[in-house]
Amino acid sequence: MANIIAVIWDFDKTLVNGYMQDPIFKEYGVEARAFWDEVNALPDKYWREQRVKVNRETIYLNHFINCAKKGIFPGLNNQKLRAYGRELVFYPGIPDIFERTKALVAGESKYREYDIKVEHYVVSTGMAEIIRGSAVMDHAEAVWGCEFIEEDFGQGRVISELGYTIDNTSKTRAIFEINKGVPQNPHIDVNSKMPESLRRVRFENMIYIADGPSDIPAFSLVGARGGSTFAIYPKGDWKAMGQVEQMRMDGRIDMFAEADYTEGTTADMWICTKIRQIAERIYEAERSLLASSVSDVPRHLSTGV
């Protein structure tokens, strides 16, 4: 039986209050709102001018590339993206909750007996290099995000092409990769048929944490297969709270709370409680499996007089 409990996190507005690209705008003096307004206008622009459909969730990556080539973001490359990760300000309790939840299970001898562990994964439509440079990287087993290819146009290397993209729907592919153990065994093809008994992380042992409606495909996948789903909203944001409450009413998520993961908060207590419940279920299943596999010791038959 797979004994891994996987906590899977979205990134923007889930771990950080805002967007990971904010340090880029700050360094280059670009107004973030104007940049995102331009991005939001691109799908209609390309359809109107060329009758070309684009992916609304990843078109922003092309805009970053074009801005780098035009000199709006001069010298923007993967090395700089990784450095921006160190500037991110996380919600309270991040990354501490990553290690506290691991210790929650590792500290129990009965869970160690059956090698029950907690692992953390980040699945984001953002830029993978920024995540890799951030404080959560030392605590996560693997990260999914968008990747850039670089090119030197004569003034140093800059981002020039898309290498890998992930949108809110393809996040479900990353979850299947976690399910089948692809991060630990890259030779596994995620599309290959694999018996449930051989999958590294069962869906019922997953907890998916994100901030809103854009994560409904991932929430739906994990929830429909027996996993747990949790949403957060920024403190004092009535609109965001209303969105996650509607998702709860619609059965998209199990629970939601304010984005504060410090010890003793609602988010911390719910996540830790869910991890304990999953760990206990795995433990009891393992004990039952062992008991049913051990036959009675043969004994002498008594003879009647």
Order of alpha helices (4+ residues) and beta strands (2+ residues): beta-alpha-alpha-alpha-alpha-alpha-alpha-beta-alpha-beta-beta-alpha-beta-alpha-beta-alpha-beta-alpha
